[in-house]
Amino acid sequence: MSLPFLSELISALQAKIDAACDPTVNHHIPGVVSIVVDSHGAEKFAYASGMRGIGSGIPMSLDNIFRIASCTKLITSIACLQLVEERLIDLDDVSFLEALLPELKDVDNCPPHIR
C-alpha cells in the first residue's frame, strides 16, 4: 500500500469517526476511541474523537478508561477461539485449564470446561 493512499485512507477514517461523534448530527454517540492493530499486535491506527459523555464538555482521549461490563466474555471468547485457530488449545481438552488453575478441579459439581 502506497504511503499517499494510506494517508488519504487515515484522513477519511478520521472524518467518518468525527462525523459519527458530531453532536449536531448524532445525539447517541458522544465519543469514540478507535484502534487498529495488525496480526502481530503492532498498533497501526489510534484516534479519539468527540466527548467523554453527553454534555460533559471533556474531550475523549486515547487514555480514557471504559467500563465494558459483560463484554469481557466476548473478548475472552475471541481470544480462546484465536488460540484454537492457532492450534494452541482444544475446546474439548481442559487439561491446560486444570494445569493453569488446579484449584478448579476440586470445585464440586462444576468441572472446568471451555464450551
N, C-alpha and C positions, 0 to 999 in steps of 0.2 A: 504494500500500500504506500503510495507516494505521500510525502510529508504535506504538500499543499492540500491534497484531498483530505488527509487526516485532520488538518487544521479546520477546514470547512465543515467536516463532519462534527467535530467537537463544538464549534460555534453554533451549528444547527441544533445539536442536542441541548446545549445550554439555553438556547432561545425557547425550545419546547418546554424545558423544565421551568424556566421563568414564567412562561405563559400559563402553565398549569397552576402556578402559585400566585398569579395576579389577582388581588382581591377585588378588582373592578369587574372581573370576568367570572371568577370561580370563588365561591364563598365556602367551599368544603375542604380545600387543601391549603392550609396556612403556610406550610413549608415542607421542603424535601431535602434529603441528603442522598445523593446518588454516587455509587462507587462501582467501578468495573475492574475486575481482576482477571488475569489470564489463567490458563490451566496450571501454571506454576505458582500461582498466588501473588504474582507481581501486579501492583496497582497500575492500571492504565488510564484511569479517569476518576477524578473525585471532584464533586461540585455540590455546593449547598446554595439553596435559594429560598426566598420567602422569609416568613417569620416563625418564631418558635411556637406560637399559638395564635388563635384567632384573637385579634385585638391586643396582642402582647406588646407590639412595637419593638420586640427584641429580635434582631436578625438571626436566622438559622446559621449554624456554622458546622464545619466538619467535626468539631469536638462535642457536639450535642449528644447527650445520652438519652436513649429512648426506652420506654417500658414496652416490652414486646410480649409480655404475658404468655399465653399458650402457644405463641409462635415458636417457642423453643422446641416444642415437639416436632414441628415441621422441619426446623433446621437440623435437629438430631436425626430425623428420618432421612433427610437428604444426605447427610454425612455418612450414615450407615449404608445407604444404597450406593454411594460412591465407593465405599470400601468393598462392597460386594462386587461392583463392576470391575474393580482392580484385583479381584480375587484374593483379597486380604482377609476377608471373613466370609462365613457362610450363614445365611439366615436360619438354617436348621441345626447348626452346630454351636452350642452355647459354651463349649469348653473354654474359649478365650474369655468369655464373661466371668465364668467361675474362677479362672486363673487371675483375672484382673480384680475381681471383687469376691473373694472366697466367702465372705460373710453372707452372701446371697444364697449359698447352698443350704444354709441352716434355717432359712425362713420357712415356717410351716405353711403348707398349702399354697405356696406361691413360688414355684421354681422359676429361675431366671429364663427368659425367652426373648427373642427379638421379634418374631412375627406377632 
